[in-house]
């Protein structure tokens, strides 16, 4: 992976999609104000601001059967799907030149949407891979087969990736990360609550059912499923917990190949790296050494039959969504329904578009930007970035817990954060990627191989700091610590209605200035991002006392979020979500001060009966206007470094004095915290 700190965020395009009306709601035929219409005034803002801000919208937008949640992002995604679908249909009909991006898009779409062909092919498209696995006679053959499957996108046993060296950001390095699990993370193998135990039982049935679809009888399928579960459980025991994966120093263990061999007796890493396509590697960064010690032990102790079961499962798991309908349905039943709570599959055309995005994202991005991206949106967003950066600089200068020398370095880092807005200046070249109409599986397999080679070929070459880790049509944004950059794809603001004057500054600053720009900038100074310097190197640039005072404040926000309980007994992991919670709080206070410099704030006029400051906070809450199924929420609490939407609103609001003033929050209300208990970092 290119980016170490990819962060799911609300999207400015969501605002654009929703903002079709006059904020005053006045005049003949005018639609109600976006923010006012979403309010549930039966809820007191000081008790549950999330429900107050979004309650009516949520009541009017039930979760579709094919989704695990409903939210403003889902609504906007409908428009993007419609656009990309039309682009793909036109490409399939175009009789485009062989090898052109249009030909690849068209052929990928045409064979992908052909369910009759997929059903006729069955699991034929992966049979050669299954035969390769079945042909193994000894455990000595396992590493070579794993190396081959990894290049096809199969997450088997080890997790090699090429990305920047955390301590030398000008160099690309080979990293080894924990990997190889079929369940979302280690906790699913060991948690003893009823929900998780039921998921484990369902997983075992799912693996066995998949083996049956591959032609195994019931006895063999159950035996092999048990083998898979046992091997994965061994891997899970040595896998680090979610919160432990956020410590960049503990997950940075650079060693020579000889040292790696010593760590894992019996493994010939030089040969294995050669099989992975990297024969000249002399050093590697191991994220979790204890995991790779277990890999070495398993390769010595597990019989070849166990590896055949495990690798057969991993190949089938990866490619089931591309195969015939029985495989698609079985995969959805577990990963869609059991884990995420969805009641029905999304239509095939949407699933194909998702795969096409993974395979040909930049090719689609070029067409998307050409058709739908407007220069005015970029100009407005650029201005917003500058204003929020200026506000952040003021906050750094004013904080009382950071010493003057550290402030100088912090300001230097802030001003060196590079904003990437809209789309990249150069696009990926897919000329050596073959896409045809033979099968959807074959196209996905070749695309995975292409992506693997694309990343691998970066070894030994200068870092390309202009490269993007997301496509322009992606509804997301991120901060990348190694590049010290924030990346804001075009889809975040591509809807033209955002440019209408009806999108008042209060709403835009809350929605975009706080929850996107301010949030991303703050990631450069959260508990993880703050450990990287202005050049993207893992390096302590704080004084010891400054770091101590900062960590004391982080501990308070960790404690605050640890106290939030959901689904009866589950709670937010305050340590794992600390970075996101810090960024949410920082984005809100920094964005607010940027908004206070606008003419609209200074005039103080109400819109739809709401003050500018009230609209700012409601604009922020708009970004988290969503609700999700219990299954999806439970999964998020175990696997995601982001807090659930309700607490991305209520959590930070409880720490912001201006929120108390704007909505008259009083002692005794549920969100009220005494001043001494409120978190103040930036």
Secondary structure, 3 states (H helix, E strand, C coil): CCCCCEECCCCHHHHHHHCCCCCCCCCCCCCCCHHHHHCCCCCCCCCCHHHHHHHHHHHCCCCCCCCCEEEHHHHHHHHHHHHHHHHHHHHHHCCCCCCCHHHHHHHHHHHHCCHHHHHHHCCHHHHHHHHHHHCCCCHHHHHHHHHHHHCCCCCCCEEEEEEEECCEEEEEEEEEEECCCCCCCCHHHHCCCHHHHHHHHHHHHHHHHHHHHCCCCHHHHHHHHHHHHHHHHHHHHCCCCCHHHHCCCCCCEEEEHHHHHHHCCCCCHHHHHHHCCCCCCCEEEECCHHHHHHHHHHHHHCCHHHHHHHHHHHHHHHHHHHCCHHHHHHHHHHHHHHCCCCCCCCCHHHHHHHHHHHHHHHHHHHHHHHHHCCHHHHHHHHHHHHHHHHHHHHHHHHCCCCCHHHHHHHHHHHHHCEEEEECCCCCCCCCCCCCCCCCHHHHHHHHHHHHHHHHHCCCCCECCCCCCCCCCCCCCEEEECCCCEEEEEHHHCCCHHHHCCCCCHHHHHHHHHHHHHHHHHHHCCCCCHHHECCCCCECCCCCHHHHHHHHHHHHHHHHHHHCCEECCCEECCCCCCHHHHHHHHHHHHHHHHHHCCCHHHHHCCCECCECHHHHHHHHHHHCCCEEECHHHHHHHHHHCCCCCHHHHHHHHHCCCHHHHHHHCCCCCCCCCCCHHHCCCCC
